[in-house]
Amino acid sequence: MSTDYLKRILTAKVYDVARETPLEAMPLLSNRISNNIFIKREDTQPVFSFKLRGAYNKMANLSPEAIKRGVIAASAGNHAQGVALSAKKMGCRAVIVMPTTSPQLKIDAVKRLGGEVVLVGESYTDSYNHAVLLEKEEKLTFVHPFDDPDVIAGQGTIGMEILNQHTKPIEAIFLAVGGGGLISGVAAYVKQLRPEIKIIGVQTEDSNAMYQSVKAGQRIELKDVGLFSDGTAVKLVGKETFRLVQKYVDDFIIVNTDSICAAIKDVFQETRTVLEPAGAMAIAAAKKYASEKKISGKNLIAISCGANINFDRLRFVAERADVGEMKEAVFAVTIPEKRGSFKKFCELLGKKNITEFNYRISDETNAHIFVGIGISSLEEKNELENTFKNNGFKVMDLSSDELAKAHLRYMVGGRSNLSSNELLYRFEFPERPGALINFLNTTNPEWNISLFHYRNHGADYGRILVGIQVPDSDKEIFENFLKKLSYPYWDENNNPAYKIFL
């Protein structure tokens, strides 16, 4: 099978629609991390993603009869565009089932290319299940986004190009992983010709089905997946991709939302191109790898696999990039509620760049301040924290606290004497009409909502913080309500920032 993949990749029919993308050096970032980092610019493809390679290679190997009947695909967006463009090139019908959470940018792009869009479910897996039904009903041929040898071989041409473009030693190649088609194809090619090159898979903290599957030694299906990186939001990886990843992939790196946002900013500063979250994951991982391994002077290659991002999402990316790059520290600082304390606190800040400052009187003895401060390094953040402590102020570092960064900074307002029996939860909703009403309709009308915060970040999902007053006698009913709810949620009742400010 391994020799077969080498042959499949060498003979893949991708260049009728795809182009050989450049492998570009990133001098600014390379200098900063003391390693030579290169990005494989798959974002420069005609559909701004690598996905058309595999889609076209699959369709180019179909029989004339199958092409005449038409094809169907399930995709969050990038594979959808690849299939639609390939179908347009071949003159055949293309039905694309997409999650309702897909960026409008991608939906519109598929329609412009002539694809028939059907919106179903909130993740790739939901769309896939519906596509399988339509495939049988309408006698179409399914073009899988990752778990197909021809698709895998099409993506593997990226590995072939990298080895042709960079003949010097390579420490590692970093690839974002959803279902595993990209990393399987690249790894199957590279490992047979240059086995010394490390192949590193990259996943997010809240969408890491491949990492968990490899760790468990069997495919693991996730109940929920985070939607920030919609291009890699896959609940269950493919059988063939899992086999190839087990065989060829050396390691995985898990990245968070903030580090992805910082990587988007890195690439923009170098290229003036705005990547989508999935497209920037590999860059975030390369930075993390260089830092954790304490290496220097090595050649690191990251595949920027897509640039299909909604413009409105940029406000969220910009907001979180400085935290991801350690250019902003967020603290909760407690000072005595007495004359002179506030002035002393401000004097300690000196001429630091203040990015956020929230305070409201709520206690006779202590004042709680929520403050964001511009920093240049982790060391500077630690120094600030020690300065506050050495001057008698209690301090809590909230720089990695999701509740604080997504909600608390916009709603500091003190405690309420009316919030008895309050339970605090964070939820993620798909950004679509009716999602909020659906949530409210499923809650017990006897439960009072005592706290609510939502802010449109321009992402494809909404982040909501809710306080619900649930009597002790209803705790079991409430737990059943959470289990039945189809949205991801996080219990924040013991979050120290909540206890201080709300």
N, C-alpha and C positions, 0 to 999 in steps of 0.2 A: 504493500500500500504506500509506503514512504517513497519508493522509486517512482510509483505511479504519479504521486503528487508533483514530483520534480518535473516529470514529463508534461503533466497537465498545465503547470505554471508556464513552462517554456513555450508551450503551444497555445496558450490562452488567447482568445480573440477579443482583446479589450481595446485595441488601439483604433478601431473604427469610430469609437465615440470618446474614449478617454485619451488623455495626453500624458506624456512622461513629465511628471512634476519636478520642479527644482528641489535640490537639497541645499538649503540656505544656512549660512553661519549666522549666529546671533552674537555679535561682538560685545554689546553692552552687557547682556546677561552672562556671557562667557567670562568676561572680566570680573563680574560680581561674584560668581561662584567658583572662580579659579579652575574651570574646566572648559573644554571646547564643546559647546552645545550647538547642534545643527537641527533644523526642523525640516521635515519632509512635507512640502506644501500641498497636501491633498485638498486643502481648501481652495486651491486655484483651478480645480476641475470645473467643467461646464456647469455642473449642478452644485458646486461648492462643497463637494464631499467625495470620498473614495468609493462610495457605494455603487456607482454606475459600473465600475470594473466587474464586480461579481455578477451584477444583474445582467449586463450585456453578455458576458461569457456564458451564463446559463442559457439565455434566450437564443444565442447564436448556435447552441448545440441542440436545440429543439428541432423536431421534424417539421416540414412544411405544413402538415395537417394540424399540428398543435398550434403553430403560429397563426394559422387561419382561424382557429376557434378563439384564440385570445389567451391572455394570461391574467393571473390574479396575484396580489401580494398583500402582506400585512406589514405595516411599518409605521414608526413614529415620525417619519418624514424624509430622511436622507435616502434610504433604500427605495422609498416610494418615488422620489424624483428620478432615481437611477432607472427604475423599471419603466416609468412613464417616458423618459427620454429614449430608452432603448426601443420601446414599443413604437414611438413616433418614427424612429429611424427605420424600423422594420415594417411599418405600416400595419400594425395589428392593434387589436383592442386591449386595453389595460384597465382592470378594476383594482383600485387600491383601498384597502380597509385600514383606516388610521384611528388611533385613540383620540377621544374627544379632547385630550390634553395636549395634542400636537400644536406647535406654534402656528399661528395663522399664516405666517410667512411661508411655511412649508406646505400647508394646505393649498394656498393660492398658487404656489409654484407648480404643484402637481397638476392642478386644473389647467394652468396655462400650457403645460406640455401635452395636454389632451387626455390625461388620466381621469377616470370616473371615480370620484372620492366617495367612500362610505365611512361615516364616523361612528365608531362603536367602542365602548369600554373606556377604561382609564389608563391602561398600560398595553404594551405590545402583546402580552399573552391573551388579554381579552379580545383584541383585534384579530389575533391569529385564529382563535377558536371560531370566530364568526366567518373568517375567510375560508376555513376548511369546509364549512357548510355551503358557502356560495360556490366553491370550486366544484362540488359534486352537482349542485343544482343546475349550474350553467355550463358544465362541462369545460371548464377553463383549466389551464395548467398553472399550478402553484409555483411561484418563484420565491423560494425561501430566502430571507435576508441573511442567514448565516449557516444553517445546517444542511449544506448541499456541497458535494465535491466540486462542482463547476463554479459555484459562487466562491468557495474557499480558494480555489485556484486563481480566480480572477483577482481576488484581493492579494494573493501571494505575489503578483507581479510587482507590487510595491517593494517587497524584499529583494527581488531581482534588480530593480532599478537602484536601490540603495547600495548594493554591493558593486554595481557598475560605476556608480557615482563617487563612492568613497572607498578607495583601495587601501588606505592606511588602516592601522589597527583601530578597532572599535571596541570600547568597553561594554556598552550595552545599548539595546534598542528598546524604547519605551512605547507601549501601545495601549490605548484605551480599550477596555473590554466590556461589551454588553453581552451578546450571545456567543461571541468568540470567533466569528468568521475572519476578521482582520488578523488577529494574533495567530490563529491557526495557520492561515495561508503564509504569512510572513515567516513564522517559526519553521514551518515545514520546509521552506526553501533555504533560509539562512543556516539552520542547524546542520543541513546536509553538506553545505559548502564551507561554512565557517563556524564549526561547532564551538569555538572558543568565545564567540560573541554571546553575551548574556541576553536573553529575551525576557523582558520584565512586563508583566501585565499590570494594568492600572485600573482600579475600581474606586468608587466612592464609598464612604462609610455606610450609607443607607441604601446602596444598590450593588451588592457584591456577591451575586449568585455563583459566579465562577470560582471566586476565591474560597467561598464556603464549601463548594462542591469538591474542589481539589483537596481541601483540608479533611473533608469527611470521606474521601475516596469513592463517592457516588454523587450523582446529580441531586442537588438540593433545590427544592422550589420555595422561593420566598413568598411570604404572605403579602407583604407590601414592598414597594420599591420607591425610593426618593425620586422626585420628578425634576429636580434642578437640572441634572444632566439627562434630558429626555432621550438623547441618542443612545444612552447605555442603560435605560430603564427596562431591564429584562428580568422577569421572575424565575425563568427556567432556561438554562443554557442548552445547546444542542447536544445530541448523542455523539456525533462525529467530531464536533469542535471540542467537546470535553475530552474525548480520546486523544486528540492531537495535542491539546494543552497539557494533559498529563504527561505525554511523551516528550514534548519539546520545550515547554516553558520553564525557565529557571526559578522565577520568584514572582511575587506580587507586591505592589505598593498600594496602600489605601490612602486616598487623599480626601480632604474635606472641602466644603463649599468655599471657605475663605481662601484657601490656597489655589483653588481653581480660578477664582476671581482675580487673584494676584497674577496668575499666569496669563490670563486674558490681557491684563494691563501690560505685562512684559512684552508680549508679542505685538501689541499695538504700538508700543514705544519703539520697537525695532522696525516694524513693517508697515505701520498705519493700517493694519488689517485687524478686524474684530472677529475673533473666533467664537464659536458657540462653546458652552461648557465642556461637552464631550471632546471638542477639538483641542482644548487647552489642558486636558487632564494629563497627557503625557509629559508636557512641559513642567507641570506642577510636580510630577513624580520624579523627573530628572533632577530637579532642584533638591527635592527631599533626599534622594539617593546620594547625591554629592555631599550633602551636609552630614547625613548619618554615617556614611562610609569614610568620611574625612579624606577624600581623594582629591587630587589636583592634577591638572595637565592631561586628563583623560578625554577621549572623544565619546560624547554621548549624543545619541540620535533620538529625537522625539517626533512622532508622526502627528502633525496637526490635521486631524482627520475630518474636520468640518467647520463651516463658517455660516451656518444657517441659524441666525439668532434674531429674535424679535427686537426691534430697536428699543421698545419700552423697557426691556429687561436691563438695559445698560445702567439705569439708575441704581438698581440693586447691585450690579457688578461693581460700579464705581464706589458705592458705599462700603462694600465689604473687602475691596482689594487692599486697602491700607492695613486692615487688620490681618489679612492673609500674608502680607509682606512684612509684618511686624513694624508697620509705620504708624500704628495707632494702638495705644494701650487704653483699656477701659477699666475704671476702678469705682468701687463704692468706698467712700471714706467717711468715717464717723468722727465728728468733732463735738466738743462740749457746746451746748446751747447757751453760750454766755458771751458777753462783750469781748471783742478782741480776737476770738477764735477764728472767725471768718477771714479777718485781715491776715492773721498768721498763716492760715491755709493758703491764701493767695500769694503771700510772699514766698512760700516754699515752691510754688509753681514758677515763680520768676518770669522769665520771658519765653516760657514754653508755649508752643502753639496749642491752644485749647480748641478741640474739635467738637466738644459737647459739654454742656454744664447744666445740670438739673438739680433744683433744690426747692423743697416746700416745707414750711414748718409743720411738724406733726408730733413733736414730743417736747416736754418741758425741760428735759435734761440733756438730750443728745440731738444733734442735727445730722442727717444722712445726705451726703452729696454724691450724685452720679456724675462722674467726670470722664471725658475722653481727652487724651493728650497725645499730640504728635510726637513720635519717637523715631530714632534712626536704627535702633538695634534692640535685641532681647536684653542685652546688658543694661541699656539705658532704662528699660522698663523695670528691671530688678532694682536698679539704683533708686528710681522714683519711689518704689514700694518701700524700700528700706528707709528713705528720707522721711516719709510719712510716719512710719513706725517709730523711728528714733526721736520724733518730735511729739510723741504721745498720742498720735491719731491711729485709731483702728482702721485697717485697710483690707479690702477684699479685691483680688484680681478677677475681673469679669471678662477678660479679653477672649476667653474661650467658652463663655456661657451663651448658649443660643437664645435663651429667653431674654437675657439682657440686651443682646445685640439686635434681635428682631423686633422686640416689643417694648421692653422696659424703658429704653432710652427715649421713647416717644410719649410715655405716660406716667412719669413719676408724679405722684400726687398725694402721698401719705396714706395712712391706714384709715379704715372706716369702722365705726362702732356698730354698723348695721350688717356687717358681713359674717354673721355667725354661720357655722356649718359650711363654710365656703371650701369647695374643692377646686383646684386650679389645674387646667390641662391645656396643652398646646395641640392644635390640630393642623393638618395640611388638607386643603381642599383643592380639587381641580378648578382652575379659573374658568368657570363657565356659568351661564345663567342658571339659576335654580339651585346651585350647590349649597348656598347658605340656608335657603328655605328648607331644603331637604334635611339639613342638620337640625334646624329648629323644630321641624315637624316630628322628628323622631324622639325629641326630648319629652320627658314627662311634664305636662303643663303645671304640675304642682311644684316643680323645681324653679326657683327664681334665678335668673342670670344676674349675678352681682358685679361682674367685671367682664368687659369685652374689648378686645383691641384687634383691629385689622388694618393693614396698610397695603395698598396696591404697590408691589415692588416691580411691576412690569414682567413678572415671571409667569410661567404657565400654570402655577399653582399658588394658592393663597395661604398665608400663614396667619392663623388666628389663635389668640389667647383668650380663654374663657374661664370665668369664675362661676361656678354653679352651687347654689345653696341646697345641699342634700341632707335631710335629717338622717340621723344614725339608723333609724328603722328602715331607710330606703337604700342603704349601702349595697346590699346584694342586688337589688333591682338596677341600681346605677352601674354596677360592674357588668351585668348582663347587657345593658344598653351599650356600653363601650365595645363589648365583644361583637355585637351585631352591627355596629357602625362600620361602614365600608371605607372609612378614612383612617390614615395613620395618625396615632396620637402619642403624646408623651406626658407622663405624670410629673407635674412640677410642684407638688405640694411641699416637698422638702427642699426646694431650691432656696439657698440662703438669701439670694437677692430679692426674692419674693417676700421673704419674712422681714427684710430690712425696709423695703420701700412701699410694699402694698399690704 
